[in-house]
Amino acid sequence: MRSQCLEILLVDSQPETIRLVEEAFTEFDETRFRRGWTQAMRMLLAADIVEAGELITEQRFDAMLLNLAGTDGAPLPSFLHLRASAPDTPIVLLAPAADEPFALSLLRQGAQDYLLIEDLDCWPMMRALRCAMQRHKVARARQSLALHDELTHLYNERGFRHLAQRDAQLAARHGMHLALALTTLSAASDDDLADLALAEAWRSLFEPSDLTARLSQHRFAAASLIASHDEALVLERRLVMSSPPPVVKLLSPLLCATEFELYLHEILGQHRSLSAATAACDNMSFENRAGRHL
C-alpha cells in the first residue's frame, strides 16, 4: 500500500533557495492540520539533473520543483531532460524575477506552474504543487484518450492502431495491399523544434491520404493503401531515399485484415507497444507475408 505522504523532488544547487524551500516544508508540516491538509509532503533534494535521474529510477515522485537558476547555466536542457525522464510527474519551476518570461515560455512546453524565488512562501508553494498535480493528472487522462500527438499533430499510437485497422479492413474489402512502415529517426538536438522537423520530414514521405503517426519521441509509423504494382514502386522509391530507410511490411489483400491483427499481436505481444516494432521487423522488403511480390 502506498504511503499517504506525497513525495516532492527538488532539483537545485543553490544553497539559499534550498534553505527557503526546506523552511517552507517545515512550516507546512507544522501548520497543515490547522489549514485542513491531512496529507503530508516530504521533500528530497537532487543537486543536479544526473542525481535527479538516479532518484527518479529508484522511486516515483508526485511532483518536482526545478530551480532554473540552479542548473549550471543550462535551464532548458535540464527541464527537457527532467520532463522526458518522468512524463507522468508534474514540474513546478522556481525562477528569479529576471527569468520570469523564460519560465512562462516553459509552461507551453509542459511545465505546470512557476514560482518567483523572490516571492517564495510556504502556502503559495504548497497550493501550486497541489494544483499542478491535479492539472497534470487531468492532462494525462485527456492525452490517453486522444488520437493525435499533442506536439506534432500526427496520429499517436492509439490513433494509428485504430485507423490502420480500419484501412486494413478496407484493403481486404477492395482487393488492395496495405503497407506498414516503421522507423526510428534521430534529431539534431533535444527540443520541440527538432521533434517538429522530424515529424514534418516523415509526413512529407507520404501522400495526404496516408496515415502518419508519431509513436514516441523518435519512433514513427505510417500505413498506405496500395492498389497496384506502380503505386508500390513509387512508395518504395520515396522511402529508400529517406535516411534511414524505414522497415516496411506489405500485407496481402486476401488476408489483410487478419494479417494486420496478427502483425500487431505479434509486435505488441513481444514488445508491448508499436514503438518497439522496428527492432522486431525484417529488413525493408515489399513482399507480403506469403513471400509473393506484387
VEXDOBA-351101 format. One record per residue (C-alpha): y, x, z; residue number from 0; chain. Coordinates in Angstrom, 1 decimal. Layout:
<kolmis>
+--------+--------+--------+-----+-----+
|     c2 |     c1 |     c3 | seq | mol |
+--------+--------+--------+-----+-----+
|      Y |      X |      Z | NUM |   A |
...
+--------+--------+--------+-----+-----+
</kolmis>
This chain:
<kolmis>
+--------+--------+--------+-----+-----+
|     c2 |     c1 |     c3 | seq | mol |
+--------+--------+--------+-----+-----+
|    0.0 |    0.0 |    0.0 |   0 |   A |
|    3.4 |    1.4 |   -1.0 |   1 |   A |
|    5.9 |    2.3 |    1.8 |   2 |   A |
|    8.9 |   -0.1 |    2.3 |   3 |   A |
|   11.2 |    2.9 |    2.2 |   4 |   A |
|   13.0 |    3.4 |   -1.1 |   5 |   A |
|   12.8 |    7.0 |   -2.3 |   6 |   A |
|   16.0 |    8.4 |   -3.9 |   7 |   A |
|   16.2 |   11.7 |   -5.6 |   8 |   A |
|   19.5 |   13.7 |   -5.5 |   9 |   A |
|   19.8 |   16.3 |   -8.2 |  10 |   A |
|   22.7 |   18.6 |   -7.1 |  11 |   A |
|   23.5 |   22.2 |   -6.4 |  12 |   A |
|   27.0 |   21.6 |   -4.9 |  13 |   A |
|   26.9 |   22.0 |   -1.1 |  14 |   A |
|   29.9 |   19.8 |   -0.4 |  15 |   A |
|   28.6 |   16.9 |   -2.5 |  16 |   A |
|   25.1 |   17.3 |   -0.9 |  17 |   A |
|   26.8 |   17.1 |    2.5 |  18 |   A |
|   28.7 |   13.9 |    1.6 |  19 |   A |
|   25.5 |   12.2 |    0.3 |  20 |   A |
|   23.5 |   13.2 |    3.3 |  21 |   A |
|   26.2 |   11.8 |    5.6 |  22 |   A |
|   26.2 |    8.6 |    3.6 |  23 |   A |
|   22.4 |    8.2 |    4.0 |  24 |   A |
|   22.7 |    8.9 |    7.8 |  25 |   A |
|   25.4 |    6.3 |    8.1 |  26 |   A |
|   23.3 |    3.8 |    6.1 |  27 |   A |
|   20.2 |    4.4 |    8.4 |  28 |   A |
|   22.3 |    3.8 |   11.5 |  29 |   A |
|   24.1 |    0.7 |   10.3 |  30 |   A |
|   21.8 |   -1.0 |    7.8 |  31 |   A |
|   20.4 |   -3.7 |   10.1 |  32 |   A |
|   23.9 |   -4.8 |   11.1 |  33 |   A |
|   24.5 |   -5.3 |    7.3 |  34 |   A |
|   21.3 |   -7.2 |    6.8 |  35 |   A |
|   19.5 |   -4.5 |    4.9 |  36 |   A |
|   15.9 |   -4.2 |    6.2 |  37 |   A |
|   14.6 |   -1.8 |    3.6 |  38 |   A |
|   15.2 |    1.9 |    4.5 |  39 |   A |
|   16.2 |    4.6 |    2.0 |  40 |   A |
|   15.2 |    8.2 |    2.1 |  41 |   A |
|   16.8 |   11.0 |    0.1 |  42 |   A |
|   15.0 |   14.0 |   -1.4 |  43 |   A |
|   17.0 |   16.9 |   -2.8 |  44 |   A |
|   16.4 |   18.9 |   -6.0 |  45 |   A |
|   18.7 |   21.8 |   -6.7 |  46 |   A |
|   18.2 |   21.7 |  -10.4 |  47 |   A |
|   16.5 |   19.9 |  -13.3 |  48 |   A |
|   13.4 |   22.1 |  -13.1 |  49 |   A |
|   12.9 |   21.3 |   -9.4 |  50 |   A |
|   13.6 |   17.6 |  -10.2 |  51 |   A |
|   10.9 |   17.6 |  -12.9 |  52 |   A |
|    8.4 |   19.0 |  -10.4 |  53 |   A |
|    9.2 |   16.3 |   -7.9 |  54 |   A |
|    9.0 |   13.6 |  -10.5 |  55 |   A |
|    5.5 |   14.6 |  -11.4 |  56 |   A |
|    4.4 |   14.6 |   -7.8 |  57 |   A |
|    5.8 |   11.2 |   -6.8 |  58 |   A |
|    7.6 |    8.1 |   -8.0 |  59 |   A |
|   11.3 |    7.6 |   -7.2 |  60 |   A |
|   13.1 |    4.3 |   -7.0 |  61 |   A |
|   16.4 |    5.7 |   -8.2 |  62 |   A |
|   18.1 |    9.1 |   -8.9 |  63 |   A |
|   21.5 |   10.5 |   -8.2 |  64 |   A |
|   22.7 |   13.2 |  -10.6 |  65 |   A |
|   25.8 |   15.2 |   -9.9 |  66 |   A |
|   27.3 |   16.0 |  -13.2 |  67 |   A |
|   29.3 |   18.9 |  -11.6 |  68 |   A |
|   26.2 |   20.4 |  -10.2 |  69 |   A |
|   24.2 |   21.0 |  -13.4 |  70 |   A |
|   25.2 |   24.6 |  -14.1 |  71 |   A |
|   27.6 |   23.6 |  -16.9 |  72 |   A |
|   25.0 |   21.5 |  -18.8 |  73 |   A |
|   25.5 |   17.9 |  -17.7 |  74 |   A |
|   24.4 |   16.2 |  -21.0 |  75 |   A |
|   21.1 |   18.1 |  -21.4 |  76 |   A |
|   20.4 |   17.7 |  -17.7 |  77 |   A |
|   20.9 |   13.9 |  -18.0 |  78 |   A |
|   18.9 |   13.6 |  -21.2 |  79 |   A |
|   16.0 |   15.6 |  -19.7 |  80 |   A |
|   16.1 |   13.6 |  -16.5 |  81 |   A |
|   16.1 |   10.3 |  -18.4 |  82 |   A |
|   13.2 |   11.4 |  -20.6 |  83 |   A |
|   11.2 |   12.6 |  -17.6 |  84 |   A |
|   11.4 |    9.3 |  -15.7 |  85 |   A |
|   12.4 |    6.5 |  -18.1 |  86 |   A |
|   11.4 |    3.8 |  -15.5 |  87 |   A |
|   13.8 |    5.2 |  -12.9 |  88 |   A |
|   17.5 |    4.3 |  -12.9 |  89 |   A |
|   20.1 |    7.1 |  -12.8 |  90 |   A |
|   23.4 |    6.8 |  -11.0 |  91 |   A |
|   25.9 |    9.6 |  -11.8 |  92 |   A |
|   28.1 |   11.4 |   -9.4 |  93 |   A |
|   31.2 |   12.7 |  -11.2 |  94 |   A |
|   34.5 |   14.3 |  -10.4 |  95 |   A |
|   37.5 |   12.2 |  -11.3 |  96 |   A |
|   38.3 |   14.6 |  -14.2 |  97 |   A |
|   34.9 |   13.8 |  -15.7 |  98 |   A |
|   35.1 |   10.0 |  -15.5 |  99 |   A |
|   35.4 |    9.5 |  -19.3 | 100 |   A |
|   32.2 |   11.6 |  -19.8 | 101 |   A |
|   30.4 |    9.7 |  -17.0 | 102 |   A |
|   31.4 |    6.4 |  -18.7 | 103 |   A |
|   30.0 |    7.6 |  -22.0 | 104 |   A |
|   26.7 |    8.3 |  -20.4 | 105 |   A |
|   26.4 |    4.6 |  -19.4 | 106 |   A |
|   25.9 |    4.0 |  -23.2 | 107 |   A |
|   23.0 |    6.5 |  -23.1 | 108 |   A |
|   21.1 |    4.9 |  -20.3 | 109 |   A |
|   22.8 |    5.7 |  -17.0 | 110 |   A |
|   23.1 |    2.6 |  -14.8 | 111 |   A |
|   26.3 |    3.4 |  -12.9 | 112 |   A |
|   28.6 |    6.2 |  -11.8 | 113 |   A |
|   30.5 |    7.0 |   -8.6 | 114 |   A |
|   33.5 |    9.3 |   -8.3 | 115 |   A |
|   32.9 |   12.1 |   -5.9 | 116 |   A |
|   36.4 |   11.9 |   -4.5 | 117 |   A |
|   35.7 |    8.2 |   -3.5 | 118 |   A |
|   32.2 |    8.7 |   -2.3 | 119 |   A |
|   31.3 |    6.5 |    0.7 | 120 |   A |
|   28.2 |    5.1 |    2.2 | 121 |   A |
|   28.1 |    1.4 |    1.4 | 122 |   A |
|   29.6 |    1.6 |   -2.2 | 123 |   A |
|   26.9 |    4.1 |   -3.0 | 124 |   A |
|   24.1 |    2.1 |   -1.5 | 125 |   A |
|   25.3 |   -1.0 |   -3.3 | 126 |   A |
|   25.5 |    1.0 |   -6.6 | 127 |   A |
|   21.9 |    2.2 |   -6.1 | 128 |   A |
|   20.6 |   -1.3 |   -5.3 | 129 |   A |
|   22.3 |   -2.9 |   -8.3 | 130 |   A |
|   21.2 |    0.0 |  -10.5 | 131 |   A |
|   17.5 |   -0.6 |   -9.5 | 132 |   A |
|   17.8 |   -4.4 |  -10.3 | 133 |   A |
|   19.6 |   -3.9 |  -13.6 | 134 |   A |
|   17.1 |   -1.3 |  -14.7 | 135 |   A |
|   14.2 |   -3.5 |  -13.8 | 136 |   A |
|   15.6 |   -6.3 |  -15.9 | 137 |   A |
|   16.4 |   -4.0 |  -18.8 | 138 |   A |
|   12.9 |   -2.5 |  -18.9 | 139 |   A |
|   11.4 |   -6.0 |  -18.8 | 140 |   A |
|   13.5 |   -7.1 |  -21.7 | 141 |   A |
|   12.6 |   -3.9 |  -23.6 | 142 |   A |
|    8.9 |   -4.6 |  -23.1 | 143 |   A |
|    9.3 |   -7.9 |  -24.9 | 144 |   A |
|   11.5 |   -6.6 |  -27.7 | 145 |   A |
|   10.2 |   -5.8 |  -31.2 | 146 |   A |
|   12.8 |   -3.2 |  -32.1 | 147 |   A |
|   13.6 |    0.2 |  -30.8 | 148 |   A |
|   16.9 |    0.0 |  -28.9 | 149 |   A |
|   18.4 |    3.2 |  -30.3 | 150 |   A |
|   17.3 |    3.3 |  -34.0 | 151 |   A |
|   16.6 |   -0.5 |  -34.6 | 152 |   A |
|   13.3 |    0.5 |  -36.3 | 153 |   A |
|   10.4 |   -1.6 |  -35.1 | 154 |   A |
|    8.9 |   -0.3 |  -31.8 | 155 |   A |
|    5.2 |   -0.1 |  -31.2 | 156 |   A |
|    4.9 |   -3.7 |  -30.2 | 157 |   A |
|    6.7 |   -4.9 |  -33.2 | 158 |   A |
|    4.8 |   -2.6 |  -35.6 | 159 |   A |
|    1.4 |   -3.8 |  -34.3 | 160 |   A |
|    2.4 |   -7.4 |  -34.6 | 161 |   A |
|    3.9 |   -7.3 |  -38.1 | 162 |   A |
|    1.5 |   -4.7 |  -39.6 | 163 |   A |
|   -1.3 |   -7.0 |  -38.5 | 164 |   A |
|    0.4 |   -9.8 |  -40.4 | 165 |   A |
|    0.7 |   -7.6 |  -43.5 | 166 |   A |
|   -3.0 |   -6.7 |  -43.3 | 167 |   A |
|   -3.8 |  -10.4 |  -43.4 | 168 |   A |
|   -1.5 |  -10.8 |  -46.4 | 169 |   A |
|   -3.1 |   -7.9 |  -48.2 | 170 |   A |
|   -6.6 |   -9.3 |  -47.7 | 171 |   A |
|   -5.5 |  -12.7 |  -49.0 | 172 |   A |
|   -3.8 |  -11.4 |  -52.1 | 173 |   A |
|   -6.2 |   -8.5 |  -53.0 | 174 |   A |
|   -3.8 |   -5.7 |  -52.1 | 175 |   A |
|   -4.2 |   -2.5 |  -50.2 | 176 |   A |
|   -2.3 |   -1.6 |  -47.0 | 177 |   A |
|   -1.1 |    2.0 |  -46.5 | 178 |   A |
|   -0.6 |    3.0 |  -42.9 | 179 |   A |
|    1.4 |    6.2 |  -42.4 | 180 |   A |
|    1.9 |    8.1 |  -39.1 | 181 |   A |
|    3.8 |   11.3 |  -38.4 | 182 |   A |
|    5.5 |   13.4 |  -35.7 | 183 |   A |
|    9.0 |   14.6 |  -36.5 | 184 |   A |
|   10.9 |   17.3 |  -34.6 | 185 |   A |
|   14.7 |   17.0 |  -34.0 | 186 |   A |
|   17.1 |   19.9 |  -34.2 | 187 |   A |
|   18.4 |   19.0 |  -30.8 | 188 |   A |
|   17.6 |   16.7 |  -28.0 | 189 |   A |
|   20.2 |   14.0 |  -28.2 | 190 |   A |
|   20.6 |   10.5 |  -29.6 | 191 |   A |
|   22.4 |   11.6 |  -32.8 | 192 |   A |
|   19.4 |   13.8 |  -33.7 | 193 |   A |
|   17.0 |   10.9 |  -33.0 | 194 |   A |
|   19.0 |    8.6 |  -35.2 | 195 |   A |
|   18.9 |   11.2 |  -38.0 | 196 |   A |
|   15.1 |   11.4 |  -37.7 | 197 |   A |
|   14.8 |    7.6 |  -37.9 | 198 |   A |
|   17.1 |    7.4 |  -40.9 | 199 |   A |
|   15.1 |   10.2 |  -42.7 | 200 |   A |
|   11.8 |    8.3 |  -42.0 | 201 |   A |
|   13.3 |    4.9 |  -43.1 | 202 |   A |
|   14.6 |    6.5 |  -46.4 | 203 |   A |
|   11.0 |    7.3 |  -47.4 | 204 |   A |
|   10.0 |    3.7 |  -47.7 | 205 |   A |
|   11.1 |    0.5 |  -49.5 | 206 |   A |
|   13.3 |   -2.0 |  -47.6 | 207 |   A |
|   10.3 |   -4.4 |  -47.6 | 208 |   A |
|    8.0 |   -1.9 |  -45.9 | 209 |   A |
|    7.6 |   -1.8 |  -42.1 | 210 |   A |
|    9.0 |    1.3 |  -40.5 | 211 |   A |
|    8.6 |    2.0 |  -36.8 | 212 |   A |
|    9.5 |    4.4 |  -34.0 | 213 |   A |
|    6.6 |    4.6 |  -31.7 | 214 |   A |
|    8.1 |    7.1 |  -29.3 | 215 |   A |
|   10.9 |    9.6 |  -29.4 | 216 |   A |
|    9.4 |   11.8 |  -32.2 | 217 |   A |
|    6.5 |    9.6 |  -33.4 | 218 |   A |
|    6.9 |    7.3 |  -36.4 | 219 |   A |
|    4.8 |    4.9 |  -38.3 | 220 |   A |
|    5.0 |    2.7 |  -41.4 | 221 |   A |
|    3.0 |    0.1 |  -43.3 | 222 |   A |
|    3.3 |   -0.5 |  -47.0 | 223 |   A |
|    1.6 |   -3.2 |  -49.2 | 224 |   A |
|    0.1 |   -1.6 |  -52.3 | 225 |   A |
|   -0.6 |   -3.8 |  -55.3 | 226 |   A |
|   -1.5 |   -1.2 |  -57.9 | 227 |   A |
|   -2.5 |    2.4 |  -58.6 | 228 |   A |
|    1.0 |    3.2 |  -59.8 | 229 |   A |
|    2.6 |    2.0 |  -56.6 | 230 |   A |
|    0.2 |    4.2 |  -54.6 | 231 |   A |
|    1.2 |    7.2 |  -56.7 | 232 |   A |
|    4.9 |    6.5 |  -56.2 | 233 |   A |
|    4.4 |    6.3 |  -52.4 | 234 |   A |
|    2.3 |    9.4 |  -52.4 | 235 |   A |
|    4.9 |   11.4 |  -54.3 | 236 |   A |
|    7.6 |   10.3 |  -51.8 | 237 |   A |
|    5.6 |   11.2 |  -48.7 | 238 |   A |
|    4.3 |   14.5 |  -50.0 | 239 |   A |
|    7.9 |   15.6 |  -50.3 | 240 |   A |
|    8.6 |   15.0 |  -46.7 | 241 |   A |
|    8.2 |   17.7 |  -44.1 | 242 |   A |
|    5.7 |   17.5 |  -42.5 | 243 |   A |
|    3.9 |   15.0 |  -44.8 | 244 |   A |
|    2.6 |   12.1 |  -42.8 | 245 |   A |
|   -1.0 |   11.2 |  -42.3 | 246 |   A |
|   -1.9 |    8.1 |  -44.4 | 247 |   A |
|   -4.8 |    5.7 |  -44.3 | 248 |   A |
|   -5.3 |    3.3 |  -47.2 | 249 |   A |
|   -7.2 |    0.2 |  -46.3 | 250 |   A |
|   -9.2 |   -1.7 |  -48.9 | 251 |   A |
|   -8.2 |   -5.3 |  -49.9 | 252 |   A |
|  -11.6 |   -6.9 |  -49.3 | 253 |   A |
|  -11.8 |   -5.7 |  -45.7 | 254 |   A |
|   -8.1 |   -5.1 |  -45.0 | 255 |   A |
|   -7.7 |   -7.5 |  -42.1 | 256 |   A |
|  -10.8 |   -6.4 |  -40.3 | 257 |   A |
|  -10.4 |   -2.8 |  -41.1 | 258 |   A |
|   -6.9 |   -2.9 |  -39.7 | 259 |   A |
|   -8.2 |   -4.3 |  -36.4 | 260 |   A |
|  -10.9 |   -1.7 |  -36.3 | 261 |   A |
|   -8.5 |    1.1 |  -37.1 | 262 |   A |
|   -6.1 |    0.0 |  -34.3 | 263 |   A |
|   -9.0 |   -0.5 |  -31.9 | 264 |   A |
|  -10.3 |    3.0 |  -32.7 | 265 |   A |
|   -7.0 |    4.6 |  -32.1 | 266 |   A |
|   -6.0 |    2.6 |  -29.1 | 267 |   A |
|   -9.4 |    2.8 |  -27.5 | 268 |   A |
|   -9.3 |    6.6 |  -27.6 | 269 |   A |
|   -5.6 |    7.3 |  -27.2 | 270 |   A |
|   -4.2 |    4.1 |  -25.6 | 271 |   A |
|   -1.2 |    3.9 |  -27.9 | 272 |   A |
|   -0.4 |    4.3 |  -31.6 | 273 |   A |
|    1.9 |    7.2 |  -30.7 | 274 |   A |
|   -1.2 |    9.3 |  -30.2 | 275 |   A |
|   -2.7 |    8.3 |  -33.6 | 276 |   A |
|   -1.5 |   11.3 |  -35.6 | 277 |   A |
|   -3.9 |   13.6 |  -33.9 | 278 |   A |
|   -6.8 |   11.2 |  -34.5 | 279 |   A |
|   -6.3 |   10.8 |  -38.3 | 280 |   A |
|   -7.8 |   12.8 |  -41.1 | 281 |   A |
|   -5.6 |   14.9 |  -43.4 | 282 |   A |
|   -3.4 |   13.0 |  -45.8 | 283 |   A |
|   -5.6 |   11.0 |  -48.3 | 284 |   A |
|   -5.0 |    8.0 |  -50.4 | 285 |   A |
|   -8.7 |    6.9 |  -50.1 | 286 |   A |
|   -9.9 |    3.8 |  -48.5 | 287 |   A |
|  -12.4 |    3.8 |  -45.7 | 288 |   A |
|  -15.3 |    3.4 |  -48.1 | 289 |   A |
|  -14.2 |    6.6 |  -49.9 | 290 |   A |
|  -13.2 |    4.8 |  -53.1 | 291 |   A |
|   -9.9 |    5.8 |  -54.8 | 292 |   A |
|   -7.5 |    3.3 |  -56.1 | 293 |   A |
+--------+--------+--------+-----+-----+
</kolmis>
